[in-house]
Amino acid sequence: VFFFFLAKTFVKSHDVFAVDTDDMSATAKEIGCAFYPLYDLAAFQKLHCDVILFSVSIISFAEVLRAFPQEALRGSLVVDVLSVKEHAKKTMLELLPEEADVLCTHPMFGPESGKYGWNGLPFLYDRVRVTNNERCDAFLDVWERERCKMIEMTCEQHDEFAANSQFITHLVGRILWQQNLTPT
């Protein structure tokens, strides 16, 4: 779902191809991108994509990277959109071929908060291993053109800030839940 939310913007200026375990061909066609079922990665691999963006759950991220044809990743910019950055960074550096550039990102918004546009919404990124700066800049430019608040920070800084804010959010949420408040 999140990928197709992002794809609606990317199709304005790029060719976009989707891969999924579920048949998302109708959704892909509706927004103007091509769809490849997971069982047909050979056809996807022939596209020689400049950028490959992984929009999967945190828990399945390593498994998805392991299952993806490594040859398709060589020479590409590989991007994640996970909310936990140190895990994404470590996993990509461990599993991706050295010939793949690595960009860790966290769009800090989703389909609900970004449904009227991305203007002013925070987009965090870390150029973990980038040899082709022009390609990386072109990818980041999509977010800049949508007027995201671009924030470059290390994966480690991101997770430290996120842990602190999530602690407060969860603490307050649990305190309020234990109060057994009723709607008024």
N, C-alpha and C positions, 0 to 999 in steps of 0.2 A: 504494500500500500504506500509506504513512504517513498519508495523508488518512483512510482508513477506520479506522486505529488511533485517530486523534483523534476521528473522527465517533462512535465508540462512546460516548464521554463526552459529546459535545455533544448527542446525541439525547436525553439525559436531561432537558434543560431547553430545547431549541430545536428548531425545524424545520430539518432539514439536507437540502441538495440537493447532489448530486454531478454533476460534468461530467467526462467523460474521453473520450479517443480510442478506448479499448478498451471493449467492452461489459461494464460492471461492474454491470449491473442486478441480477443475482442476489446479489452481495455487498452492494450497497446495500439491497436488500429485507431481507436477513438481519439487518442491524443497524438497520433502521428508518428509512432515509432514501430519498428519491426520487432517481432517476437520470435524467440528460439526456445523450444522446449529443452529442458535440461538433458534429455536423452540425445539431443542433436548438437552437442557441443562441438563436434567436428565441423559442422557448417558455420557455427559462430566463430570458431577459431580462424577460419579462412578470411574473416573480415579484417583481421590485423588492426584492431582498435588501438587508437592512440591512448585513450583513457579507459580504464575499467574500474567502475565504481561498485563496491560491494555494499549493499543495503540489506543486511541480514541481522538476525538476533545476535546478541553477545554470546549466548550459549552455543550457537551453531557456527560461529565465525571461523574457528580453527578447522572444523570439519569441512566447511565449504571451501576454504582455501586449499586444503589437502586434496579435495576431490576435483578441483578445477585444473584443467590441463596447463601445466607449467609453461609449455611452449607458447601458449596464448598470452602469457603474462610477460614474457621476455621482451624488453624494449618498450613496454607500455608504462604509463603512469598508473599505478594502482592506488585507489583512494577508498577509504572507509568512511562511514558516517556513524560509527558507534559512539555512544555517550561515555564510554570508559576508554580513555585514550592510551594509558600505559599498556593495557592488555592488547589493544589493537596494534600498537607499535611493536611490542615484543613478538606477537604472533606473526606479523608480516615480515619482520626481519628474520625470523626463524624459518618461515616456510616459503617465502618467495625467492625466486632466483635473483642473484645479485644484479642481473641486467635489468631488473624492474625498478623503476623509480617508485618511491613510497611517500604518499602525502596523507597524513592523518587529519581528519576534519571532524567537526561537530557543529552542524547547523543547530543552534539552540532554539529551534522552533519546529513546528510540525504542521500537518494539514489543517488543524483547527486554528492555531495562532497565526499561521501564514496564509490563510485563505484569501485575504484581501491584498496580499502583496508582502514582499520581504523587506520593505523599506524600514531601516533602523533595527531590524532584528539581528542579533549577534551570530556571527559565523566565526568559529575558532578553527585555527589550522596550525599545523606544524610540518614544515618541510623536512621530513625525516631523512630521506635519501633521494636527492633530486640532482640528476645530471643534465636533464633537458629543461632548463629554466624557462625557455620560451613556451613550451607546452604547458608547464605548470602554471605560468602566469596567465595563459589563455583560459585554463580551467578556472582559476580564481577570478578571472575577469567576469565570468558569468555571474558570480555572486556580487561582485562590485557593481555591475550594470543594474542589478536588481536592488541596489542601494543597501545591501546588508552592512551592518557594522562589522568591518573586518578586524579581527583580533588575532594576531600571531603570538602564540605562546607554546611552550614546550608541552608535551603530553603530560609530563610530571607536574608542571604547574597547574594545568587544567584539572587533573584529578585531585590535587590538593585543595583547590578552590571549590570544586564540586563536592568533595567529601564534607567540607565545612558547612556549605549551604544546605546540603541534603540532611546533615545531622539535625540542624535547626528545624527544617521542614518536617522531618519525621517525628522529632520530639514534640513539636507543637501539635501535629496531627494526632499523635497517640494520647497526649494529654486531653485534647478536646474529645476524642473518641471515648475515653474513660469517664468523661463527665455525663455520658448518657443524655446529651442534649436532644431535645425534641424540636421538630420544625414548628415555627410559629407563623 
